[in-house]
Amino acid sequence: MSITGPSVENLEKSKGLWRAAYVLIKKLDAVYHGGKAIKTVFSYEAYGHRLRLKELLQKLMFMDLSTNSRRTEELIWRKAFYEPYFLYKVYIKNNDQQDRIKLFENMLVVHILSAIGYYQSLILAFQSELGDTQSNNLCSWIPIALHIPLYCGVFFEFEEKHNPSMENKSAIIKLIHKCLTNIGDLFRYLIDFGDSNAKRLAYRYYKAAFYFDPLMGLPHNQLGILDVGRCYGLNAVFHYLRCLTSRSPFEGAKGNLITVLAKNELRYGIIIREKPSKSSRIRYASYFRPKDFRKTIMKFIYLVQQFLKPVEYGSFFIVYS
């Protein structure tokens, strides 16, 4: 796999590939609308369309990284990998037959695991394109699922290539970052299906994405989603604020932050009205101690919320605008 620059021949080939890709997208949508999700999402026809679409988009990606990288990456993620998970979520809202839901879940888990493997191989392909053949390379520390050291020269040989242009190198760096975040998302989805290691691995990939490019806010938004229930929302508030104060913030963190703050405000109103007697507090000290800790956290988050409201409070005003 090699990167080529724009030329008349490549432009014509690119147009043809884009036309073929959009035809496949229409066919895939038609399959999904042709029946119930459990029968259509993982049918041979849908699988074939997704596989072919993924191949076409990857060809387009490597044909001209500086132009096609973002568009192709988004389509690969949305149409080849995320859409089956989204359709599963819609399906379970309208169906209560546990045997069918379980069958759908089993197929979806296999689909998610294959997606993880795809993005891991894509990271290695990008590393190869960078011409990074050193054992101590920029991707050697990335946490690999199943703990297989694919970055080791014994398992994976990088081809000697010319250094890419600055535009292509910048595009590759962004794509590696997005791949790490996508793998984190995929492991987060596996949490819904009882995978005991999924949350830990999702956390590791989000952290890897952050360390790979600390200027990007998206990994902190995803960490906030992952940690939303911990410490009564305090972890999530930290990650959403950290995302919004990044050099390249993810705008979706605003809505997530507002949701956490609104839930905390409701809880805060309840605990403020709680006034147990002094004798109860002494008698049931072990019961009230963790509740006191919870109150402290809720009060702190409520205080953060008050600071975010004033217009004079700089860029944070946009959170509530």
N, C-alpha and C positions, 0 to 999 in steps of 0.2 A: 504494500500500500504506500503510495507516494503522493506528495502534494504537487500539484501543477498550477501554473499561473494562468490568468485569463488570456485567451487568444480567440481568434475568429472560430477556429475549429471547436475549441472548448466551449465557447458561448453557444454554438449551435447544439452541441451535445448536451449542454446544461439545460437548454430550453426543452429538448426532447425528454430528458429525465424528469424535469419538473412536470411536464404534461402527463407523463406516465404515473408519476407519484399522485397527482391530484385525481386521476382516473381511479387509482387504487383506493384512495380515501373515500371517494363516492361509492365505490363497490362495497367497501367495508361498512360504511354507514347504512347502506341498503340491506346488508346482511343483518346488522343489529336491529333494524326496524322490521325485519321480516318475521319475528316471532319472539317468544320469551327469552330473556337473557340467558337462562340456564341452558337453552338449546342452541343459541346463536353465538355467544361470546367465544366459546371454545370449540366450535364446529371446525371441521377440516377446512372449509371454505374461508372462514374468518382467520384461522391460523395461517393459511397460505397467503392471504392478502397482507397480514401484518408482517410476515417474514419477508415477502417481496418488497413491501414498502420500506422496511428497515434497511434492506440492502441498497435500494435506490437512493434513499436519503443519505446513507453513509457515503456512497459514491459521490454524491453532490457535495457533501461536506468536505471531503478530501480533494475534490477537484479545484475548489477555490475557497480556502478557509477564511480569508479576510472578508469575503462577501457572503458566503453561504452558512457559516458556522452557527450563528444564532438561530436562524430560521429552521435549519435542518434539525438542530438539537431539540428545539421546542416541539417539532412535529414527531420526532422519534419518541420523545418522552410521552407526549399526550396521546398519540394514536396507537403506538406499538405497545406501550406499557401501562400508562395510567388509566386509560379508558376502561379496560376490563375491571379494574378495581372500583372505579366510579359506578359502573353498571351493576356490580355486585352490591354496592351500598344501596342503590335504588331498588334492586330486586328484594333485598331482605326487609325493606320497609313495607313492602306489599305482599309478603309471603310468610307464612308461619309453619310450613311443612319442614320439620327439622331434617328429615332424611335428604330432601332436595337441597336445602341450604348447606348441609354438610358436604354433599357431593360438589356443589359449587365452590365451597371453601377449599376442598382438597385440590381441585384443578387450579384455583387461583394461587394457592401457595406454590405450586410447581411453576406457574407463570412468573411469580415474583422472584423466585430463586433463579430462574433463567435470566430475568432482567438484571439481577445483581451480577451474575456472571458476565453478561454482555457489557455492562459498564466497567467492570474490572478489566476486561480484555481491551476495551476502548482506551482506558487510561494507559495501558501498556503500549498500545499502538501510538498514542500521542507522545509517549516518552521516547519511543523509537524514532518518531518524526523529528523530535528535538535533537537527535543525534547524541543523546546522553547515554554513553556506554559504560560509564564508570560504575563500579559496584556500590559506591557511596553516592547514589544519585538522588535527584530531588523527589523521587517517588518511592524510594526504598523503605521509608518509614511508614507508608500508608498501611493501615490495618486491613489485612485481607481476610475475608470470610473463610471459615473452615481452617484458618491458620496455615494455608499453603503458601510458601514463600515464592510466589510466581516471579517476583522481581529478581530472584537469584539467577546468575548466569547459567547455573547447572540446569535450570528448568526453562529458562527463556533467553534466547539469544537475540540481541539487538543488532540490526543491520547497520553498517557504516553508511552514513548519509551526509550530504552537504548540509551546512547550517541553514535553517529556514530564514526567510526574511523577517524583519522586525514585526511587520503586520501579521504574518502567519504565526510567529512565536507568541505574540500577544493574544491572538485568537486561541491558540492551543492552551495557554495558561488559563484563560477564562473557561475553556471547555473542561479541563481537568478539574477545576474548582466546581463546576456544575455537576460533573460526574460524581464527585465525592458527596455533594449535597443530595443528589438523586439516590445514591446508594443508601445514605442515611434515611431518606424518606421510605425507601423500600423495606428496610429493616423495621422502621416504625410501623408500617402496615402489618408486618408479621406479628406484632404484639397482639393484634386483635385475634389471632389464631392460636394463642397460647405458647408461642415460642419463648422459652425462658431466657435465651441469650439475646433476643432481638433488641431489647431496649439498650443493653450495654453496647452492642455493636453499632446501633444507630447513634448513640452518644459519641462513640469513638470516631465515626465518619464525619459527623457534624463538627467535632473538634478539629479533625484533620483538615476539613475545608476551611475552618477559621484560621488555623495556623498556616495553611498554604497561602492564603491571601487575607491578612488581618484587616484590610480596608473594606472588605465586603461585609455588609450587615446581615445578609440572608441566613448564614449559619446560626446566628444568635436568635433570629426569629424562629427557626426550626427547633433550636434547643428550648426556647420558651414553650413551644407547643408540646415538646416531649416532657417538659418538667412542670406542666401547668397545674398539676395536682399536688406538687410537693411543697412543703413548708407553707401551706395555706395560700399559695399563689406568689410568695415572695420571690422564688427563683424565676418564675415566669416574668414578673415585673422587671427584674434585673435584666433578663435577656432581651426583652422587648425594648427597654430603654437603651441598652447597649447597641441594639440594632439601629435604632433611630438616630443615635449620635455617631454612627460610623461615617466614614468618608463617603461610602456608597450605600446609603440606607435602603432597606426594603420597605416600601410604602405600606404594604399589607400589615406590618407590625403595629401601625396606629390603631386599626380596628381591633386587633388582638389585645392590645393594651387596654383599650377602652372597655372591652368585655370583661377582662380580669378585674379592673378597677370598679366597674359597676357591680359585679358579684360581691366584691369585698365590701362595697358601700352598704349593700343590703345586710351582710353579716355583721358589719360594724354597728348598724342601727339596732340589731337584735341584742348583741352583747352589751351595749351601753345601757339597755333597759334591764338587764339582769342584775339583781341586787340581792345575792344570798346573804343570810344573816351571819353575824360573826361566829356564832356557835357552830353553824353548819360548816363554815370554812375551817374551823379548828378540828372538828370531828372528822371531816372528810378531806383532809389536807392533800392526800395522795390523789384525790379526784380533781381537786381544783388547781393543782400545780401545773399540769399540762394545759389546762384551760387558760391559766394566766399567761403562759407562753404564747398560746394562740392569740389571745387578746393583744399582747404586745405587738405581734406581727401585723395583725389587722389594723391596729392604730397607726403603725408606721406606714403601711401601704395607704391608709386613708390620708395621712399627712402628705405623702408623695402626690396623691391625687389633687390635694388642695394647691400644691405648688405648681402643678401643671396647668391650672385653669386660667390664671391672670394673663391678659394680653401682653403685659410688659415682660413676660417670662420668655422672651426670645423665641427661638424656633419651636419650642414645645407647644406654643399656642395652637399650632396646626393640628395637634392631636385632638383638640376639642372644637376646632373650627368647623 
